[in-house]
Amino acid sequence: MNTINKYIIAVFLLFSTLSFAQNAKYKCMLQMTNYKGLEAYVVVSLIDPQGKYEKTVYMMGDDKQWYNGFKEWFKNLSKKKEKISAVTGASVAAGDRTSATFTLDESKMNKGYKLRFETAVEDQKYHVSDVEIPFTTDALTKKTEGKGYIRYVKLNKVQ
């Protein structure tokens, strides 16, 4: 193998390693309030600095027939044609505590992004911004109170 090919392979390996190094796993602990009603569906999305949806990070609730209850998120899911089956888990009942692990792109940290937790319960109010957490090193791992069905959310980086 000549020197130029070795150089190209080395540069490719370096850049592919760097792109993976920007992703980090976070464990999300979510505590629900004691609301009355069926289990809640929760969508966690990355929101860009202009307030637009960038990506679905996680979905708690895997029955697709209820996804259209998330009016804002569903509009963007349809536009972007995201495949979210790999980022779904069970819905969450009133008063329950659950945890999920998801991957976040840390290259967007401290650049005006935020994580939005939307909640919906059948035949009840839809909360577009039940919890919003600034995607900053300071705010990301602090306990954040909810405004709807979520009592609080706490994230921890998984080592």
N, C-alpha and C positions, 0 to 999 in steps of 0.2 A: 504494500500500500504506500503510495507516495505521500509526501509531507503535506501537500494541499488537502488531500482527502482526510488525513488524520486531523488537520486543523479544523476542517468543516465539521467533522463528527464531534470533536471536542466542544466547539462553539454550540452546536445543536444540543448536546447533552447538558451543557451549562445553562442554556436558556430554558430547556424543558424542566430542569431541576428548580430554577428560580420561579417558574410559573406555579409549580406545585407548592412551593414554600409559602406562597401568599395565602393559600387556603388553610384555615384552622378549624378544628372541631370545637363546638361549644355544646355543653349540656344545658338544656333549658328546663328549669323547674317552674311549673305553672300551678297556682292554687286558684280554684274557682270559688265564687261566692255561693251562698246558700239560696240561690234563686229557685223559683218554682217552675217546673217544666221539664221537658225532655233534655237529652244530652246536647251539649253545645258542640258546634263545629268551630274550629279556630284556624285561621289562615295567618301564617307568618310570612311577610313580604319584605323585600328590600326596596326602599323608596329612594329615588335619586334626589339630588339637591333642589330640583325644580318641583318636587312633589309628585313625580310620576312613578308608576310601578316599573321596577327594573326586573325583578325576578321573584318567583315563589320560592321561599326558603323551606317551608314545611306546611303541611296540612293535617290537622287533627280531625279526622272524619274521612272515611274512604268511600262513601256512597255517592257516586257522581250525580245522582238525581237531585241532590240538595245543593250542589255548587252554585246554581243560579241565584240562590238566596243571598249570596255575597255580591250585591249589585256592582260595586266598584271593582272588586277583584275580578269578577267573572268577565266584565267587559275587556279587561286587559288579557286575561287568559285566552279568550277567543282571538284577540288580535295577534298575540305572540305565538299561539299554538304550542304552549309549553307542555311537556310531558311530565306530569307530576306524580305518576304512580310510584316512582322511587322515593318520594319525599312525603309519603302519607302514613298516618297512624290512626289509632282509634279516637273516636269523639270522646268528650269529657263530661261527666255527670256533675250536677250541682254539688258543691261542697267537696268535690274530689280534688286530689292532687295528682299530677302526672308529670312525667319527665320525658324528654326526647333529646336526641343528639342530632345536630345538623352542622353542615359545613358553611362557613362564611368566608368571603373573599376579603382578606385583611388589606389588600391594596386600596380598598375604598374607605378604610378607617380614617377618621378625622378629616373627611372631605365633604361634609354636609349631608351624608346619607343618614337614613334612620331605618330601624326595624319597626314595622307596623303589625300589630296583632288585631285582626278583625274577628268578631264573634257573631254567631247567629244561632238562634234556637228556634225550632219550628213553631210557627204561630205566635212569635214574640218579636220584640224589637231587634233590629240589626244594628250592631255597633261598628262603624267603619274604623274608628280609632279607639278601640277599647284600651289598648296600651300602645304608646309610641316611645321608642328608646333611641336617642341619638346614637349613631354608629361611631362612637368615640371611645378611646381607651378608658376614659373616666367613667362614662355613663353605662357602658355595656355590661359591666358586672355588678352594678348596684341593683338593689331590689326596687322594682318600679311598680307602683300601685295602678290598678285598672280602674276604668270608669263605668264598666258595664258588668258583664258576667265574670270577668277575671278579677280576683282579689289582688293578686300580684304575680309578677314574673321575676325570676332571678336566673341569670346566665353565669356559667363558669366555664372558663377555657379548659379543655381536656388536654392533658399533656401526653 
